[in-house]
Amino acid sequence: MNQEVQKYYSNVPDKSQEQLRKLRQTVLDTLPNAAEDMNYGIPTFKINGHSVVGIGGWNNFVSLYPYGSALITKFKNDLKGLKTTKGAIQFELDSPLPEKIIKKIVASRLKELNIK
């Protein structure tokens, strides 16, 4: 992990640190060979130079960024009850992460990028 990524993680609000750590680990479980770099100001998991997904930690939630709205639309039924934006899925700090759906989205993003 490079210094810029480490700096981001160390500057995340204290109350979202634990949930972001869990989100990061869920992504890494799906992308064990990914490199972490910064992209659009957030930690991004890259494979072969392609940005697969990004994550972010905020005051009241953590977010997964699948870099586009297509997967958010594709998984809208699985994401019911979660706040989504055009390019992000937000997870509340006091709720368990839906690891299964996160892994499905990350795997779908790999297919979208034609990465095996």
Secondary structure, 3 states (H helix, E strand, C coil): CCHHHHHHHHHCCHHHHHHHHHHHHHHHHHCCCCEEEEECCEEEEEECCEEEEEEEECCCEEEEECCCCHHHHHCCCCCCCCEECCCCEEEECCCCCCHHHHHHHHHHHHHHCCCC
